[in-house]
Amino acid sequence: MREPQHSQAPEHHHHPRTHRARRPLRPGQPDPRPPLKGLPPFCRVAGTISPVPDSVIGFEVWMPTSNWNHRFLEVGNGVFSGAPWIHFMAAALRNGYATASTDTGHHGDAADASFALGHPEKVNDFGYRSEHETAVKAKAIIAAFYGEPQKRAYWEGCSSGGKQGLMEAQRYPDDFDGIIAGAPANNWERLMASAIWIEQATHLTPASSLPNEKLAILHQAALDACDASDGVKDGVIRDPLSCHFDPAFTQCKGTDTLACLSPEQVEAARKILAGPVNPRTHEKIFPGLEPGSEITWYAFATPALPVGASHFRYIVFKDPKWDPSSLNFDTDIAIAEKVDNGTLTATNTNLKPFFAHSGKLILYHGLSDGLIPPQNTINYYNAVLKTTGPAAAASMRLYLAPGMGHCYGGDGPDIFDLDTPLAAWIEDNKAPGPILALHFPPNAPPTKPDRSRPLCPYPEVAKYKGSGSTDDAANFACTKR
């Protein structure tokens, strides 16, 4: 491990997503500013951890040299990412945290699982070990640098980062005092199967492909069917889970054109909304995507999203030539879950050990998420309540963001601060209530949101009071469904 050093981070670092210029930013959300400019002075430590043979876990710890808030925040990654997510670290650093992130035990592209072939220990590193080892080493480095340990340790991540947070709560309940897990990819094997389900639905024949023009048509039809159901017509579906949208409304009456969908495309859209089903038992394998998420289905267009295929090729079947069209939704899901055996899947609902030391968990999910269905997070939340009981009700919150896509973006308000209410919950015993969410138009300055709404603790929803601007959060109240 290198000695601590005062440093500015490298000027260039690949990040898999782009984001419109908006403020404020929360850790766990991409930073659209020029890469890592304008950071406060900090000490940067980069190192590797090798707990077992064939395990080399890279990590970084950044510590502000002044104005430290005495908190440690570890930030999560995305998909198979083989690099510390330093943009998320930058957001944490700007907010006064000592922060850390890991490469999850390998180097590589976020969509590529080839690192796993022939390297079971690297799969363990990716699945659970790297985040824990990073937390342990980062805390020791922080204590050495400041001469005192952090007062509180927090986790924040979205997507795979959300799954990592839940894995920490389940496997290493003492690592963190508070965890923010957005759109968690925790039901990993079934999520990967869902990706193949969508790929099969849209790529088995050219006629079933859904180009971007058709996705826009589907999206508008979903809005037409569901937008006004909450009494406010604003281009956002408040509760898509209760909306019954049939893509057949978009089917061409005659010749197939870009203004309508062919019968094959309608059937593909129906499969995406329904989610994967066992063809023999008719068991629902995983929830479908919700009405309102259609625009972000572009990820499954041509070329198909490679994540699911890469997972089954290199981790499940260990065959680089495996073809996603061959996945058997009757037998192969059980095979995948047996191979996984809890290494990548974080669905344990007994969080009593985490809550026992006053640990707090905040889940959030965009209701227009086009990659991970929000129903998956709702299912996990309800299952934890059932398994863990009163401790969960007192220590866990779920926020659903209408119109928000995968972790950020979308038609609805997607900028909100969960770090402050989480810290107040843990440090001041002030349980979080409604959270203010903002929406900014493209290239808007940080003081010019065009819409605000309250995000309500599930199962409450934001209801319009009946007067005043529907773009002002003050005119909405959280009520029971």
C-alpha positions, 0 to 999 in steps of 0.5 A: 500500500502506498503512503498517504499523499496529498494529491488531486485525482487524475483528470480523465476517468471513464464513466459509463453514464452521462447526466444533464447538468444539474445541482445539487448532487448526492453521492451515488449519482454521476457528476456531469462537471469536467472530471474531478475538477474543483475538489477540495484539498484531500489526501489520496490513498490507493492500495490493494488487498489480497485476503486469499490467493487469486484475490487482488482487490484495488481500492481508494480512500480520499480524506479531506484535509480540512472541514472533515465531517467525521463521517466515512462514506463508502460508495458503490459501483455499477454492474461488473465495474472493475474500477473505483467509482471516483465520480461518486467519491468526488461528490462525497468529498465535496460534502465533507466525507472521508470516502472510499470505493473499490474495483470489486477485485478486478479490472474491466468494463462494467458490462463484461464478466469475463474476469470470472472465468476460471477465477472463483475467488474473483467472483467472491470478491465481486459478490461480497468480499471487496466492499467489506475488505475496503470498509475495514481497511479504509476505517484503519487508514482514516483513523491513522490519518486523522488520529481518531476514527470516524464517528459514523460509517455510511454506505451509498450506492445505486443499482449494483451499488444498491445490491452491494449495500444490502449485501453488507447489511446481510453479511457484515451487519457491523460494517456500516451504521447507515445504508442507502440502497437505490434500485438494488440489483439484489435479486441478481440471478433473476435480474440477469434472467430478466435481461435475457427474457427481454433480449429474447423478446426483442431479438429472436426475430427482426420483426420484434425489434423495438427501435427508439421511435417505437419506444417513444410511441409506447411511452406516449401511449402509456402516459395517455393511459396512466398519467391523469389517474392521480388527478394531475396530468403532468407527464409523470405517472405517479403509480404505474403499479396500479395502471393497466396499460396494454401496448395493443393500443399502439398496434398498426391498423394496417401497414407497419410504419414508424408511427405504430407497432407491428403485432410482433412488437406489441407482443415484445412490449407485452413480454417486457411489461409482464416479466419472465415466467416459467413456461411450465409452472407459470411461476413469475420469475421476476417482475416486469418493467412498469408503464412509463419506463419505455424510453429507457428500454433503448438499452435492450435495443440493437445491440442488446444489453450485454450484461445478462449474456456475459453473466450466464456465459462466464459465471453460470455456464462458464462457456464463452460461446453460450448463446442467450437464445438458448436460455431455458426459463424452466430449468436454467434459473435453478442452475444459476441460483445453485451456482450463485449460492448467495455469492451474488444474490442479496435477498436475505430478509433477516436484517435483525443483526443490522438493526440490532446495533441501531443500523438504518436502511433507506431504499429508493427506486425510480418508478420509471426505471427501465432496467430494474423493476421497482416491484423488486425493491417493493417485494424486498422491503415487504419481505424484510418487514415480514421477516424482521418485524417491528425492528424493520418498521422502525429502522427502514424506509422506502422512497419511490420516485415517480417518473425517475429512471434508473438511479437518476433521470427521467420525466419526474423529479430525480434530484434529492438528498438522502444523506442528510436525513439518514445522518439525522436519523442515526445521529439525532434519532430524527426519523425521516419523513417526506423528502423534497425532490427536484427536477431540472430541465436540460442545462438549467442552472443549479438554482432553477428547478422547474418542478418539485415534489415530495417523495413519501415514505412507502406506502404513502404517495404524494397527493395534490391538494387541489389548488396551486401549481402542480409543479410546487411540492408545497401543494402536495401532501403524503397520504395513504394509497 
